[in-house]
């Protein structure tokens, strides 16, 4: 009888695996916990919460943040000091 369990969360790509115990239900719980504690799943959750709270996708927020009015461009002069570029 097989008791190892692998759980995959497709939207995030997170995977949890457990073959620690002889009981499949115990392995399911452990695999789910490992999946939920993975970096991939936590990153996905942060993105989803942000989209729900702001109403904007990550891509929309990046586009807004990259608008020229939100950026400051500095260049290093010949003297080695940083200077803001003013358009």
PyMOL commands that set and color helices and strands:
alter all, ss='L'
color gray80, all
select helices_A, chain A and resi 24-36+39-54+58-65+68-70
alter helices_A, ss='H'
color red, helices_A
select strands_A, chain A and resi 5-9+14-18+74-76+82-84
alter strands_A, ss='S'
color yellow, strands_A
deselect
rebuild
show_as cartoon
